[in-house]
């Protein structure tokens, strides 16, 4: 009869977080910083939606 070997090894510690990507043989590349999305202007105005169905219903939205 065949026997089954059960592996009960514990995994090692998880790798630590870094602020850069280490590419083998090419060096380190820093991760970018997060910023707010660029906007054309900060003025919000009421804009009409386009299309025949929107014209009939009179739909509009706030846009830049």
Backbone as JSON Lines, residues from 0, in Angstrom:
{"i":0,"aa":"X","n":[0.85,-1.17,0.0],"ca":[0.0,0.0,0.0],"c":[0.89,1.23,0.0]}
{"i":1,"aa":"X","n":[0.49,2.28,-0.71],"ca":[1.27,3.52,-0.81],"c":[1.03,4.38,0.42]}
{"i":2,"aa":"X","n":[2.07,5.09,0.81],"ca":[1.94,6.0,1.95],"c":[1.91,7.44,1.46]}
{"i":3,"aa":"X","n":[1.26,8.3,2.21],"ca":[1.14,9.71,1.86],"c":[2.0,10.51,2.82]}
{"i":4,"aa":"X","n":[2.87,11.35,2.26],"ca":[3.73,12.18,3.09],"c":[3.07,13.55,3.25]}
{"i":5,"aa":"X","n":[2.86,13.97,4.48],"ca":[2.24,15.26,4.76],"c":[3.36,16.24,5.12]}
{"i":6,"aa":"X","n":[3.44,17.34,4.38],"ca":[4.45,18.36,4.64],"c":[3.85,19.39,5.6]}
{"i":7,"aa":"X","n":[4.49,19.59,6.73],"ca":[3.98,20.51,7.74],"c":[4.98,21.62,8.04]}
{"i":8,"aa":"X","n":[5.72,22.06,7.03],"ca":[6.67,23.15,7.25],"c":[5.93,24.48,7.4]}
{"i":9,"aa":"X","n":[6.42,25.33,8.3],"ca":[5.84,26.65,8.47],"c":[6.45,27.59,7.43]}
{"i":10,"aa":"X","n":[5.64,28.49,6.86],"ca":[6.22,29.44,5.91],"c":[7.09,30.45,6.63]}
{"i":11,"aa":"X","n":[8.05,31.01,5.91],"ca":[8.94,32.0,6.49],"c":[8.24,33.34,6.64]}
{"i":12,"aa":"X","n":[8.93,34.33,7.18],"ca":[8.32,35.65,7.35],"c":[8.07,36.32,5.98]}
{"i":13,"aa":"X","n":[7.04,37.14,5.92],"ca":[6.7,37.84,4.69],"c":[7.74,38.92,4.39]}
{"i":14,"aa":"X","n":[7.97,39.25,3.12],"ca":[8.94,40.3,2.8],"c":[8.44,41.67,3.28]}
{"i":15,"aa":"X","n":[9.36,42.54,3.65],"ca":[9.03,43.87,4.14],"c":[8.67,44.79,2.97]}
{"i":16,"aa":"X","n":[7.79,45.74,3.21],"ca":[7.4,46.71,2.19],"c":[8.52,47.72,1.97]}
{"i":17,"aa":"X","n":[8.73,48.11,0.71],"ca":[9.75,49.1,0.38],"c":[9.13,50.21,-0.46]}
{"i":18,"aa":"X","n":[9.82,51.33,-0.59],"ca":[9.34,52.48,-1.37],"c":[9.9,52.46,-2.78]}
{"i":19,"aa":"X","n":[10.46,51.33,-3.21],"ca":[11.06,51.24,-4.53],"c":[10.9,49.83,-5.07]}
{"i":20,"aa":"X","n":[11.01,49.7,-6.39],"ca":[11.01,48.39,-7.03],"c":[12.45,48.04,-7.35]}
{"i":21,"aa":"X","n":[12.9,46.88,-6.92],"ca":[14.27,46.45,-7.16],"c":[14.26,45.49,-8.34]}
{"i":22,"aa":"X","n":[14.73,45.96,-9.5],"ca":[14.75,45.15,-10.72],"c":[16.13,44.51,-10.83]}
{"i":23,"aa":"X","n":[16.17,43.2,-10.96],"ca":[17.44,42.48,-10.97],"c":[18.31,42.94,-12.13]}
{"i":24,"aa":"X","n":[19.53,43.34,-11.83],"ca":[20.5,43.74,-12.84],"c":[20.28,45.13,-13.42]}
{"i":25,"aa":"X","n":[19.22,45.84,-12.99],"ca":[18.94,47.16,-13.54],"c":[18.88,48.25,-12.48]}
{"i":26,"aa":"X","n":[18.82,47.9,-11.24],"ca":[18.79,48.89,-10.17],"c":[17.42,49.07,-9.56]}
{"i":27,"aa":"X","n":[17.27,50.19,-8.86],"ca":[16.03,50.49,-8.15],"c":[15.24,51.57,-8.88]}
{"i":28,"aa":"X","n":[13.92,51.42,-8.85],"ca":[13.01,52.41,-9.43],"c":[12.06,52.83,-8.32]}
{"i":29,"aa":"X","n":[12.05,54.13,-7.94],"ca":[11.15,54.55,-6.86],"c":[9.69,54.55,-7.33]}
{"i":30,"aa":"X","n":[8.79,54.2,-6.41],"ca":[7.36,54.27,-6.71],"c":[6.94,55.73,-6.71]}
{"i":31,"aa":"X","n":[5.95,56.08,-7.51],"ca":[5.46,57.46,-7.59],"c":[4.62,57.83,-6.38]}
{"i":32,"aa":"X","n":[4.48,59.13,-6.18],"ca":[3.64,59.65,-5.09],"c":[2.23,59.84,-5.63]}
{"i":33,"aa":"X","n":[1.23,59.66,-4.78],"ca":[-0.15,59.85,-5.22],"c":[-0.51,61.32,-5.12]}
{"i":34,"aa":"X","n":[-1.21,61.81,-6.14],"ca":[-1.63,63.2,-6.2],"c":[-3.08,63.26,-6.66]}
{"i":35,"aa":"X","n":[-3.68,64.41,-6.47],"ca":[-5.05,64.62,-6.93],"c":[-5.07,64.7,-8.45]}
{"i":36,"aa":"X","n":[-6.18,64.33,-9.05],"ca":[-6.3,64.37,-10.5],"c":[-6.29,65.82,-10.98]}
{"i":37,"aa":"X","n":[-5.58,66.12,-12.07],"ca":[-5.55,67.49,-12.56],"c":[-6.89,67.88,-13.17]}
{"i":38,"aa":"X","n":[-7.29,69.11,-12.95],"ca":[-8.55,69.62,-13.48],"c":[-8.26,70.83,-14.35]}
{"i":39,"aa":"X","n":[-9.05,71.03,-15.39],"ca":[-8.86,72.18,-16.27],"c":[-9.16,73.48,-15.54]}
{"i":40,"aa":"X","n":[-10.13,73.47,-14.7],"ca":[-10.51,74.65,-13.92],"c":[-11.36,74.22,-12.75]}
{"i":41,"aa":"X","n":[-11.46,75.05,-11.76],"ca":[-12.23,74.69,-10.58],"c":[-13.65,75.24,-10.65]}
{"i":42,"aa":"X","n":[-14.06,75.79,-11.78],"ca":[-15.4,76.36,-11.89],"c":[-16.36,75.27,-12.36]}
{"i":43,"aa":"X","n":[-17.4,75.05,-11.59],"ca":[-18.43,74.09,-11.97],"c":[-19.6,74.86,-12.56]}
{"i":44,"aa":"X","n":[-20.12,74.38,-13.69],"ca":[-21.26,75.04,-14.31],"c":[-22.24,73.99,-14.8]}
{"i":45,"aa":"X","n":[-23.48,74.4,-14.94],"ca":[-24.52,73.49,-15.39],"c":[-24.39,73.31,-16.9]}
{"i":46,"aa":"X","n":[-24.28,72.07,-17.37],"ca":[-24.08,71.75,-18.77],"c":[-25.21,70.84,-19.24]}
{"i":47,"aa":"X","n":[-25.73,71.1,-20.42],"ca":[-26.82,70.28,-20.96],"c":[-26.25,69.02,-21.6]}
{"i":48,"aa":"X","n":[-26.96,67.9,-21.41],"ca":[-26.57,66.67,-22.06],"c":[-26.97,66.73,-23.53]}
{"i":49,"aa":"X","n":[-26.24,66.04,-24.38],"ca":[-26.53,66.07,-25.81],"c":[-27.3,64.84,-26.22]}
{"i":50,"aa":"X","n":[-28.04,64.96,-27.29],"ca":[-28.82,63.85,-27.82],"c":[-30.3,64.16,-27.83]}
{"i":51,"aa":"X","n":[-31.03,63.49,-28.71],"ca":[-32.45,63.77,-28.86],"c":[-33.23,63.38,-27.6]}
{"i":52,"aa":"X","n":[-32.91,62.24,-27.02],"ca":[-33.62,61.79,-25.82],"c":[-33.39,62.72,-24.64]}
{"i":53,"aa":"X","n":[-32.15,63.21,-24.48],"ca":[-31.85,64.13,-23.39],"c":[-32.51,65.48,-23.62]}
{"i":54,"aa":"X","n":[-32.63,65.89,-24.88],"ca":[-33.29,67.17,-25.2],"c":[-34.77,67.11,-24.85]}
{"i":55,"aa":"X","n":[-35.39,65.99,-25.09],"ca":[-36.81,65.84,-24.78],"c":[-37.02,65.87,-23.27]}
{"i":56,"aa":"X","n":[-36.16,65.19,-22.52],"ca":[-36.3,65.11,-21.08],"c":[-35.72,66.32,-20.36]}
{"i":57,"aa":"X","n":[-34.89,67.11,-21.04],"ca":[-34.32,68.3,-20.42],"c":[-33.27,67.96,-19.37]}
{"i":58,"aa":"X","n":[-32.46,66.96,-19.59],"ca":[-31.45,66.53,-18.63],"c":[-30.25,67.46,-18.66]}
{"i":59,"aa":"X","n":[-29.62,67.67,-17.53],"ca":[-28.39,68.46,-17.45],"c":[-27.56,67.9,-16.3]}
{"i":60,"aa":"X","n":[-26.29,68.33,-16.22],"ca":[-25.39,67.87,-15.17],"c":[-24.4,68.98,-14.86]}
{"i":61,"aa":"X","n":[-23.71,68.85,-13.73],"ca":[-22.69,69.81,-13.33],"c":[-21.36,69.34,-13.88]}
{"i":62,"aa":"X","n":[-20.65,70.21,-14.6],"ca":[-19.38,69.84,-15.2],"c":[-18.39,70.98,-15.17]}
{"i":63,"aa":"X","n":[-17.19,70.69,-15.57],"ca":[-16.13,71.71,-15.59],"c":[-16.06,72.34,-16.95]}
